[in-house]
Amino acid sequence: MLNFIFKPFNEMTDEDYQLVGFKSGLEIHQLLLTEKKLFCRCPAGKYNFEYNAEILRHMRPTLSELGEYDGTALMEFKTKKDIVYRINRESVCTYEMDDTPPFLINEQALDIALETAMLFNSNIVDELHIARKQYLDGSIPTGFQRTAIFSLNGEIPYKDRKISIIQQSIEEDSCREVSDIGHTRIYITDRLGMPLIETVTGPDMKTPREVAEVARICARVVRSTNKVRRGMGAAREDVNVSVEGGTRVEIKGVPKISTIPLLTYNEAKRQWNLLRLREELKDRGITPETFKAESADVTTLLKRPHYLPLKTAIYDGQRVMCVNLHGFKDLLHWETQTDTYFSKEISDRVRVIACLTTLPNIVHSDSKSDTLTSAEWALIKKHMNANESDTLVLVWGSEMDTDTAVKEITIRAKEATIGIPSETRQALDDGTNGFERILPGADRMYPDTDLPPKQITAERLEKIKKQLPEPIWERENWYRELKIPPDTIEELSIHPLAAVFKEAVEKMKIDPVLAAVVTIQWTKKLKKAGYDISLITDYMMREIFECYSSGIISREGIYLALKKSVELGKFYAELLPKPLTRSELKSIIKREKAYLNDMPLYDKSNYNKLLTGRVMDAVRGRIEFEKISQILDEHDKEAKNGK
């Protein structure tokens, strides 16, 4: 089965993904639109890179109750990072720094979370229990995140099947990373503690495009509440991917749904090619039991290296270490992802764990590019007692960092004989991914004794249910029946004015196409013109539709009324264009005709077009164009009959 070779992304078929056993699930994080944070009373949504103070912390592993260390904790400890938190007093308090106990959970955030659970048709828990989830990368100063599962076993329709929603949790957001260079990682804390929900799907998606499509549906479900934050970083997807014979690998923090297909394709390709690499090693007689590697200091051998990064490192007094991977000839040039090779798996570990962040941070004898001269490689091979079947890897840096790097190079090479390590990986701009950290253990959550359980009452759920919007798939089916413009359907289904649109069509009997165009396209037109369309309220739009339905304003008058209302920040009926009587219109036509009759026209055939344009400018928004044409025709007939 491993004989299958991945085709280019655009050539892969559904049958190809079925052959490799592609499976994927989502963990979707969505910030909630609340005034306060989740467990303190600091304001939410105050983003600011300015800071008043910095706090320095170091992470260290501790034994669990079972006398074990978490793999992620050990990995982070190896990095010997200085974790710096930049704090702005307007958005952070002592709670976020773990110096004050938590407040009770934010009730506004919990109501929004429960509303989304109903939209996913999930089973809501009777009692909410707050837990602590270990966060060992430093992105939360306490080392843990407060979280609580509030619903289970939901579903959404997709194609001809259902996608399972395994669970939803309400939890605190982490810090935003500013930089991660060498042994220093810097965070800004403005997002820390803001409430979000995590929605976890089953591994039900069978192709990369399905993953993106389901992600869009889930995102639109929660956005249909109009109680979640929008914009870059407000919604983030973690994508879990595996292939037959592989393991679950998590791609963290995907900011754009449009990037998911290529990212998941490349991760599936990476896992498949790593499985093929394991088989190649096995064919060479290299197994976890027979794997061999040695290392040595080769700094003195490279007095004047040809390769510039090495030349610079030696000039700066750094140490150069060599690792001999027995039997790995040409395997560091084994393709894993698109235009990406196994050497990057090793380079990533060195970058993240040994903190050798300046690239390139390794060079190897399988390289096809110009690095060391053949004479330099020959000298190192002799020193390492390497033969033609071996691969040499050079790494440079301080003594402490190169000691760590040598260990990580050896560990990652040996892991290739086992298969695919369980990791979280970082989404990269080119659609590939890179190592981020070891996947945390399953026992990373434990009860939080600082907060009591919270009962979810039937009365609370009934109150939320009364204000629940229709599911987006029901809205969209209705819109298709109404035959509104296809490019407005998805956006209208999650639009803040969707309920007003429904009222305009069902109660006011306004043409659905016009109502959809006004709600979506005309508001966009105002935004493009520089108007703040967030000022358009349900009441404002409802009153304008009512005026149109009653004949007080024309179709064009809707846009003028919207524009005037946004300018003033409020709807004023007295400022609407006044309806035009037939006698007033006839008087205007007579006036405009007299004006044109006094003008010298070089082309008399344009007379009617000029007259219509001038009349429309004079009565804009006060009468429909069809009525203007009708009365113009009547006026012409009367003129011909001498009336």
C-alpha positions in Angstrom: 0.0 0.0 0.0 2.9 2.4 0.8 3.9 2.2 -2.9 1.4 5.0 -3.6 3.2 8.3 -4.4 1.4 11.5 -3.5 0.4 13.5 -6.6 0.6 17.4 -6.7 -2.2 19.0 -4.6 -4.4 19.9 -7.6 -4.2 16.4 -9.0 -5.2 14.4 -5.9 -8.7 12.8 -6.1 -11.1 11.7 -3.4 -10.2 8.1 -4.3 -6.5 8.9 -3.6 -7.3 10.2 -0.1 -9.5 7.2 0.5 -6.5 5.0 -0.5 -4.2 6.5 2.1 -6.9 6.6 4.8 -7.0 10.4 5.2 -8.9 11.5 8.3 -9.2 14.9 9.8 -11.1 16.7 12.6 -11.2 20.3 13.8 -10.8 22.2 17.1 -12.3 25.6 16.4 -11.6 28.4 18.8 -13.9 31.5 18.7 -13.6 34.6 20.9 -16.9 35.7 22.4 -18.2 39.3 22.2 -18.3 40.1 25.9 -17.6 43.2 27.9 -15.4 41.5 30.5 -13.0 38.6 30.6 -14.0 35.1 31.7 -12.7 34.9 35.3 -11.9 38.5 36.2 -13.5 41.9 35.6 -10.9 43.3 33.2 -12.3 44.7 30.0 -12.3 42.3 27.0 -11.3 43.4 23.5 -8.8 46.1 24.4 -5.9 45.2 22.1 -2.8 47.2 22.6 0.9 46.6 22.0 1.9 49.3 24.5 2.8 48.0 27.9 3.5 49.4 31.4 5.6 46.6 32.8 7.3 43.3 32.0 7.3 40.0 34.0 10.0 37.4 33.5 9.3 33.7 34.2 10.9 30.3 33.7 9.0 27.1 33.1 10.1 24.0 34.9 8.6 20.4 35.0 7.1 18.9 38.1 6.2 15.3 38.9 2.5 14.4 38.5 0.6 12.4 41.1 1.7 9.3 39.3 5.4 10.3 39.6 5.7 11.1 35.9 6.8 14.1 33.9 4.7 15.5 31.0 6.6 15.2 27.6 5.7 18.8 26.7 7.0 20.0 30.0 10.3 18.2 29.6 10.6 19.6 26.0 10.0 23.2 27.2 12.4 22.8 30.0 15.1 21.8 27.5 14.8 25.1 25.7 15.8 27.0 28.9 13.6 29.9 27.7 13.2 33.3 29.4 9.4 34.0 29.1 8.7 37.7 29.1 5.1 39.0 29.6 4.4 42.6 28.6 1.5 44.0 30.7 -0.8 47.0 30.1 -2.6 48.0 33.3 -5.8 48.8 31.4 -6.4 45.2 30.3 -4.6 43.0 32.8 -4.9 42.5 36.6 -3.3 40.4 39.3 -5.6 37.5 38.4 -3.9 36.8 35.1 -0.5 36.7 36.9 -1.9 34.1 39.3 -1.7 36.4 42.3 -5.4 36.7 42.8 -8.1 33.9 43.0 -10.6 33.8 40.1 -14.0 35.5 40.1 -17.1 33.4 39.3 -17.5 32.7 35.6 -18.7 35.5 33.3 -22.5 34.9 32.9 -22.7 36.8 29.6 -20.0 34.5 28.1 -21.8 31.4 29.4 -25.1 32.4 27.8 -23.4 32.9 24.4 -21.7 29.5 24.7 -25.0 27.8 25.6 -26.7 29.4 22.6 -24.0 28.0 20.2 -24.6 24.5 21.8 -28.3 24.7 20.9 -27.4 25.7 17.3 -25.2 22.6 17.1 -28.0 20.5 18.5 -25.8 19.4 21.3 -26.6 17.9 24.7 -26.0 20.6 27.3 -24.5 19.5 30.7 -26.6 19.9 33.8 -23.7 21.1 35.9 -20.6 23.0 34.8 -17.3 21.9 36.3 -14.2 24.2 35.9 -11.0 22.3 35.2 -7.4 23.4 34.7 -5.7 22.4 31.4 -1.9 22.5 31.4 -0.4 25.1 29.0 3.3 24.5 29.1 4.6 26.7 26.3 4.5 29.8 28.4 1.6 31.4 26.6 -0.4 31.5 29.9 1.6 32.8 32.9 -0.1 30.4 35.4 0.9 27.4 33.3 -2.7 26.3 33.0 -6.0 27.5 31.3 -9.3 27.4 33.1 -11.8 25.5 31.0 -15.2 23.8 31.2 -17.1 21.4 29.0 -20.6 22.7 28.5 -22.0 20.4 25.7 -21.6 17.0 24.1 -22.7 14.9 21.1 -23.9 17.6 18.7 -24.0 17.4 14.9 -24.3 19.5 11.8 -25.6 18.5 8.3 -23.0 18.2 5.6 -23.6 16.9 2.1 -25.5 13.6 2.6 -24.3 12.9 6.1 -23.8 14.4 9.6 -20.6 15.7 11.1 -20.3 14.9 14.8 -19.6 17.7 17.3 -17.9 15.7 20.0 -17.8 18.5 22.6 -17.7 22.2 23.3 -15.7 24.0 26.0 -15.7 27.5 27.3 -12.2 28.7 28.3 -9.7 31.5 28.6 -7.6 32.8 25.7 -3.8 32.8 25.9 -1.3 35.5 25.2 -0.2 36.8 21.8 3.3 35.9 20.9 5.4 38.9 19.9 8.7 37.2 19.2 10.6 33.9 19.8 14.3 34.3 19.2 17.1 32.3 20.8 16.3 31.7 24.5 13.8 34.6 24.8 10.1 34.4 24.0 8.0 37.5 24.4 4.2 37.7 24.9 1.7 40.6 24.9 -1.1 39.9 27.4 -4.0 41.9 26.1 -5.9 38.8 24.8 -5.1 36.8 27.9 -8.2 35.7 29.8 -10.8 36.7 27.2 -13.6 34.2 26.9 -13.7 31.8 23.9 -15.4 28.6 23.0 -13.7 25.5 21.6 -15.8 23.3 19.3 -14.4 19.9 18.6 -15.6 17.8 15.6 -15.1 14.1 15.1 -12.5 12.9 12.6 -15.2 12.8 10.0 -13.6 14.7 7.1 -12.2 12.4 4.4 -10.5 15.0 2.1 -8.7 18.3 2.7 -11.5 20.3 0.9 -14.1 18.7 3.2 -12.1 20.0 6.2 -12.3 23.6 5.0 -16.0 23.3 4.1 -16.9 22.0 7.5 -14.8 24.7 9.2 -16.8 27.3 7.3 -20.1 25.8 8.4 -19.0 25.7 12.0 -17.7 29.2 11.9 -21.0 30.5 10.3 -23.1 28.6 13.0 -21.5 30.6 15.8 -21.3 33.8 13.8 -25.1 33.6 13.2 -25.5 34.6 16.9 -23.8 37.9 16.2 -22.2 37.5 19.6 -18.7 36.5 18.7 -15.7 38.6 17.8 -14.6 39.0 14.1 -11.3 39.9 12.5 -7.9 38.4 12.3 -7.2 36.1 15.3 -10.7 36.1 16.6 -11.3 32.6 15.2 -8.5 30.0 15.0 -8.6 26.4 13.9 -6.5 23.6 15.2 -6.6 20.8 12.5 -6.0 17.2 13.4 -4.8 15.0 10.6 -3.8 11.3 10.2 -3.4 8.6 7.5 -3.6 4.9 7.7 -0.8 3.6 9.9 0.0 7.2 11.1 -0.9 9.0 14.2 -2.9 12.1 15.1 -0.9 15.3 14.4 -2.3 18.7 15.3 -1.6 21.7 13.2 -2.1 24.7 15.6 -3.6 28.1 15.2 -4.6 28.1 11.5 -5.8 31.7 11.1 -7.5 31.4 7.6 -9.9 28.6 6.6 -8.8 29.1 2.9 -5.3 27.7 3.9 -6.7 24.4 5.4 -6.8 22.3 2.2 -3.1 22.7 1.3 -2.0 22.4 4.9 -3.9 19.2 5.5 -2.7 17.8 2.1 0.9 18.5 3.1 0.5 16.9 6.5 -1.1 13.8 5.0 1.8 13.7 2.5 4.3 14.2 5.3 2.9 11.3 7.3 2.7 9.0 4.3 6.3 9.8 3.3 7.5 9.3 6.9 5.9 5.8 6.9 7.7 5.1 3.6 10.9 6.4 5.1 10.5 3.9 8.0 10.1 1.1 5.5 13.2 2.2 3.6 15.2 2.2 6.9 13.8 -1.2 7.7 14.9 -2.5 4.3 18.4 -1.2 5.2 18.3 -3.1 8.4 17.9 0.0 10.6 15.3 -0.4 13.4 14.9 1.2 16.8 17.1 -1.6 18.2 19.8 -1.4 15.5 19.9 2.4 15.1 23.4 3.9 15.7 24.7 7.5 15.9 27.8 9.1 17.3 28.8 12.7 17.7 32.1 14.6 18.0 33.5 18.2 18.1 34.9 19.1 14.7 35.5 22.8 15.2 39.3 22.4 14.9 39.0 20.5 11.6 37.3 23.5 10.0 39.9 26.3 10.1 38.7 28.2 7.1 35.4 26.6 5.9 34.0 27.3 2.5 30.4 27.5 3.8 29.6 31.0 5.0 27.4 30.2 8.0 30.1 27.9 9.4 32.8 30.5 8.6 30.8 33.1 10.6 30.2 30.7 13.5 33.8 29.8 13.9 34.9 33.4 13.6 32.4 34.2 16.4 34.0 31.5 18.6 31.1 29.0 18.4 31.5 25.3 18.5 30.8 22.9 15.6 29.5 19.5 16.3 29.0 16.6 13.9 26.5 13.7 14.3 27.1 10.5 12.2 23.8 8.8 11.4 24.8 5.3 10.4 23.1 4.0 7.2 21.2 7.2 6.5 22.9 8.0 3.2 20.6 10.3 1.1 17.7 10.0 3.5 18.0 13.6 4.8 17.0 14.5 1.2 13.9 12.3 1.4 10.9 14.4 0.5 8.3 14.8 3.2 6.1 17.8 2.2 6.0 19.8 -1.0 9.6 20.8 -1.7 10.4 20.0 1.9 12.8 17.2 3.1 13.5 15.1 6.1 16.4 17.5 7.0 13.8 20.1 7.9 12.3 17.7 10.5 15.8 17.7 12.2 16.4 21.5 11.6 13.0 22.3 13.3 13.9 20.3 16.4 17.2 22.1 16.6 15.5 25.5 16.1 12.7 24.9 18.7 14.4 22.9 21.4 18.1 23.9 21.1 17.0 27.5 20.4 19.3 27.8 17.4 16.9 30.0 15.6 19.1 31.6 13.0 18.7 29.6 9.8 20.3 27.6 8.4 21.1 25.9 11.7 22.4 22.6 10.3 24.2 21.3 7.2 24.4 17.7 6.1 26.4 15.6 3.6 23.2 14.6 1.7 22.8 18.3 0.7 22.4 18.9 -3.1 23.5 22.5 -2.7 26.9 24.1 -2.4 27.9 23.8 1.3 31.3 22.3 2.3 33.9 21.3 -0.2 34.5 17.7 -0.9 37.8 17.9 0.8 36.2 19.3 4.0 33.6 16.5 4.0 36.3 13.9 3.4 38.2 15.3 6.4 35.2 15.1 8.7 34.2 11.6 7.4 37.7 10.3 8.3 37.5 11.9 11.7 34.0 10.3 12.4 35.0 6.9 10.9 32.0 7.3 8.6 31.5 5.1 5.5 29.7 5.7 2.2 26.3 4.6 3.7 26.4 7.2 6.5 25.1 10.8 6.6 26.9 13.5 8.6 25.0 16.4 10.2 26.8 19.5 11.4 25.4 22.0 13.9 27.0 25.0 15.4 26.4 27.3 18.4 27.2 27.7 22.1 28.4 24.6 24.0 25.1 24.3 25.9 22.9 24.7 22.7 25.0 22.3 20.6 24.9 19.7 23.3 21.0 20.0 23.2 21.1 20.0 19.4 23.1 16.8 19.1 20.7 15.0 21.4 17.7 16.3 19.4 19.3 15.3 16.0 19.8 11.8 17.3 16.3 11.6 18.8 14.6 12.7 15.7 16.6 10.4 13.4 15.8 7.4 15.7 12.1 8.4 15.6 12.2 7.9 11.9 12.7 4.2 12.5 9.5 4.1 14.5 7.2 6.1 12.3 5.5 9.4 13.0 6.0 11.2 16.4 3.0 12.7 18.1 3.5 16.5 17.7 1.7 19.8 17.4 2.9 21.6 14.3 2.8 25.2 13.2 1.1 26.3 10.0 3.5 28.0 7.6 2.6 30.6 4.9 3.6 28.3 2.0 1.0 25.6 3.0 3.6 23.3 4.7 4.0 23.0 8.5 6.8 22.9 10.9 7.5 21.3 14.4 6.1 23.3 17.3 6.2 21.0 20.3 5.6 17.5 21.5 1.8 16.7 21.7 0.7 17.0 25.4 -0.5 13.9 27.2 -4.1 13.0 27.6 -4.0 13.7 31.4 -3.3 17.4 31.1 -6.6 18.4 32.7 -7.5 18.2 36.4 -10.3 19.8 38.6 -10.0 23.4 39.7 -10.6 23.6 43.4 -10.8 27.4 43.3 -14.3 27.4 41.7 -17.5 25.6 42.6 -19.6 23.7 40.2 -22.4 25.7 38.5 -25.8 24.4 37.7 -27.3 25.0 34.3 -31.0 25.4 35.0 -33.9 24.6 32.7 -35.2 28.2 33.1 -31.9 29.6 31.8 -31.9 27.3 28.8 -35.6 28.1 28.0 -34.8 31.9 28.1 -31.9 31.4 25.6 -34.0 29.2 23.4 -36.7 31.9 22.9 -34.1 34.2 21.3 -32.3 31.5 19.3 -31.8 32.3 15.5 -32.8 29.6 13.0 -30.0 27.3 12.0 -28.1 28.6 9.0 -28.9 25.7 6.8 -32.6 26.3 7.3 -32.1 30.0 6.5 -30.1 29.2 3.4 -32.7 26.7 2.1 -35.4 29.4 2.5 -33.3 32.0 0.7 -32.8 29.6 -2.3 -36.6 29.2 -2.4 -37.0 33.0 -2.5 -34.5 33.1 -5.4 -32.4 35.9 -3.9 -29.0 36.6 -5.5 -26.7 33.6 -4.8 -23.8 35.8 -3.8 -26.0 37.1 -0.8 -27.1 33.8 0.6 -24.2 32.8 2.8 -23.6 36.3 4.1 -27.3 36.9 4.8 -27.6 33.7 6.8 -25.2 35.1 9.5 -26.0 38.8 9.0 -27.1 40.9 12.1 -30.1 42.0 10.1 -31.2 38.5 9.0 -34.3 38.7 11.3 -35.3 42.1 9.9 -34.9 40.7 6.3 -37.3 37.9 7.3 -39.8 40.4 8.7 -39.6 42.6 5.6 -40.4 39.6 3.3 -43.0 37.9 5.4 -44.8 40.8 7.1 -44.2 43.8 4.9 -44.4 41.8 1.6 -41.3 43.4 0.2 -39.7 41.7 -2.8 -37.1 39.3 -1.4 -34.5 40.2 -4.0 -34.8 43.9 -3.2 -34.6 43.2 0.6 -31.5 41.0 0.1 -29.8 43.6 -2.1 -30.5 46.4 0.4 -29.3 44.3 3.4 -26.1 43.0 1.9 -25.1 45.0 -1.2 -26.3 48.5 -0.4 -24.8 48.4 3.1 -21.5 47.3 1.6 -21.8 50.3 -0.8 -22.2 52.6 2.1 -19.1 51.0 3.8 -17.1 51.4 0.7 -18.1 55.1 0.6 -16.6 55.5 4.1 -19.7 55.2 6.3 -19.8 53.3 9.6 -22.4 50.6 8.9 -22.2 49.2 12.4 -24.5 52.1 13.2 -27.3 50.4 11.2 -29.6 48.9 13.9 -32.6 46.5 13.6 -34.9 49.4 14.4 -33.4 51.7 11.8 -33.6 49.1 9.0 -37.1 48.0 10.0 -38.4 51.6 9.9 -36.9 52.2 6.5 -38.4 49.0 5.1 -41.8 50.0 6.6 -41.6 53.4 4.9 -40.9 51.7 1.6 -43.7 49.2 2.1 -46.1 52.0 2.9 -45.2 54.0 -0.2 -43.6 56.8 1.8 -40.2 56.5 0.0 -39.2 55.0 -3.3 -36.8 52.2 -4.0 -34.0 54.7 -4.4 -35.2 56.5 -1.3 -34.2 53.4 0.8 -30.5 54.0 0.0 -30.9 57.8 0.7 -32.7 57.0 4.0 -30.0 54.6 5.1 -27.2 57.0 4.2 -28.9 59.9 6.1 -29.6 57.6 9.1 -26.0 56.4 9.3 -24.8 60.0 9.0 -26.9 61.0 12.0 -26.5 57.8 13.9 -30.3 57.5 14.3 -33.5 57.1 12.1 -35.5 60.3 11.8 -38.8 59.9 9.8 -39.1 63.6 9.3 -35.9 63.7 7.4 -37.0 61.2 4.8 -37.7 62.4 1.2 -41.3 63.6 1.1 -43.6 61.7 -1.3 -44.2 63.4 -4.6 -47.8 64.1 -5.9 -48.6 63.8 -9.6 -49.3 67.5 -9.9 -45.9 68.3 -8.3 -44.2 65.9 -10.7 -46.0 67.5 -13.7 -44.9 70.9 -12.6 -41.3 69.7 -12.4 -41.5 68.2 -15.8 -42.9 71.4 -17.3 -40.1 73.4 -15.6 -37.3 71.1 -16.9 -38.8 71.1 -20.4 -38.8 74.9 -20.4 -35.1 74.9 -19.3 -34.1 72.5 -22.1 -36.1 74.4 -24.7 -34.1 77.5 -24.0 -30.8 75.6 -24.5 -29.2 75.1 -27.9 -29.0 71.3 -28.5 -26.7 70.1 -31.2 -28.2 66.6 -31.1 -32.0 66.7 -30.7 -32.2 62.9 -30.4 -30.7 63.2 -26.8 -33.6 65.5 -25.7 -35.7 62.7 -24.0 -32.6 61.3 -22.3 -31.6 64.7 -21.0 -35.1 65.5 -19.8 -35.5 62.2 -17.9 -32.1 62.6 -16.2 -32.9 66.2 -15.1 -36.3 65.2 -13.7 -34.8 62.2 -11.9 -32.2 64.4 -10.3 -34.9 66.8 -9.1 -37.1 64.1 -7.6 -34.5 61.6 -6.5 -35.8 59.2 -3.8 -39.3 60.6 -3.8 -40.9 58.5 -6.6 -40.2 55.3 -8.5 -38.6 55.6 -11.9 -41.5 53.7 -13.6 -44.0 56.4 -12.4 -41.7 59.1 -13.8 -41.6 57.4 -17.2 -45.4 56.9 -17.2 -46.1 60.6 -16.4 -43.5 61.7 -19.0 -45.3 59.7 -21.6 -48.7 61.2 -20.5 -47.2 64.7 -20.6 -46.0 64.1 -24.2 -49.4 62.9 -25.3 -51.1 65.9 -23.7 -48.6 68.2 -25.5 -49.3 66.5 -28.8 -53.1 66.9 -28.3 -52.7 70.6 -27.5 -53.7 70.3 -23.9 
